[in-house]
Amino acid sequence: MKVHVTRRKTCRLCESRNLAAVVTLKPTPVAEKYVTADLLDQEDPTYPLELYMCADCGHVQLLDVIDPEFIYDGYTYQSSASGGLVKHFDECAASICTRHAIESGSLIIDIGSNDGGMLRCFQKRGHRVLGIDPAREIAQLATESGVETIPEFLTTKLAGDIANSRGRASVVTAFNVFAHADDMSGFIESVRLLLADDGVFVFEASYLLDIIDHALVGTIFHEHLSYHSLKPLMTFFSKHNMELIDVERVTIQGGSIVGAVQHSGGPRAVSAAVRELADLETRRKLDQVDTLTSFGMTLQTLFKNVEDRIRRLHEDGKTIAGFGAARSGTTLIAQMNLGDLLSYIVDDHPDKVNKFNPGQHLPVLPTRTILEKKPDYVFILAWIHAKRIIESNKQYLEQGGRFIVCFPDVQIIGPGNQSKG
């Protein structure tokens, strides 16, 4: 299947052409395109995965953009499948309602609403809700479950139509989708159209500083076009007559920021947290090309160390499985050359079991397989959930199995012991 790929020549936030390549990863397939048995004879196309920094505003981004219709066709990720994420959504909804004094019955719009997990948290607090998500099958499931969801990409036309027909929203949210838009200017202008004069836009995105500090390479895949930091966003919002009024660092997804934005001159004061985090970024030189180039070199060293260690285990006759048919796994397997070292991947996602991972075509089997086949080691691909995975699979450890965790450094977790490598 031929997929349209475009290459940007300008920064998504400031339109500068002063772009520098800072982190070059191996090309990979699209992360969520798990393969059925009848297509195993076809080679999965790979696409560039290279981070660039804007030398003018400091924004970090992918420039190669895969047709989003292809990415979201048959999309399987559902946020409500993660109990930890649902709890996080509920805590965020409660905080938004309290902190910004949102009146009962207000309209809340979630962009990239997925299966409605975030909006249910507002719905149960007495608010009217509306979701927007281009993954048609998941949007339909959300609507059928009671969270009305428009199965389209956000555009200024759609935003204007919603504002005219339903009124403007007291809150617009974009959790784990703010990094997905190629046309960031169109995105924020759409938010402006949707948002009431005294409304608040709240977004969550993986935080570049956490990606660097914790080597979160699993967050880098084609769906994530932007790798956000605060200072470039502050300038970007200002250019679009909006202002960042609050920010909070959270641990979800390995490290993210939750930002609150209003129309310029809106009713809310700017929190001291905004300046404090911007100052931290300045001290850490987060907007400097050399900082990201150094990060790229660190990743290459990590990849080589992990591959060498796992290859030695494989050469010693040890069997190694992967745990988690996650989006991050596609990146990890490709960058660490694990395709010929892992025997299979275990996962219980109904849309992935009995399929094969994109690229290497490793079979995806139910998680009970590790108890039945008893591999010597299980490499955790779904690294964000490593602690929960280990806690939930103590029986495998009791049988003598071992887990391999590779972030922020390599750890071998065995029955009753833990060793770093």
Secondary structure, 3 states (H helix, E strand, C coil): CCCCEEECCCCCCCCCCCEEEEEEEEEECCCCCCECHHHCCCCCCCEEEEEEEECCCCCEEECEEECHHHHHCCCCCCHHHCHHHHHHHHHHHHHHHHHCCCCCCCEEEEECCCCCHHHHHHHCCCCEEEEECCCHHHHHHHHHCCCCEECCCCCHHHHHHHHHHHCCEEEEEEECCCCCCCCHHHHHHHHHHHEEEEEEEEEEEEEHHHHHHCCCHHHCCCCCCEEECHHHHHHHHHHCCEEEEEEEEECHHHCEEEEEEEECCCCCCCCHHHHHHHHHHHHCCCCCHHHHHHHHHHHHHHHHHHHHHHHHHHHCCCCEEEECCCHHHHHHHHHCCCCCCCCCEECCCCCCCCCECCCCCCEEECCCHHHHHCCCEEEECCHHHHHHHHHHCHHHHHCCCEEEECCCCCEEEECCEEEEC
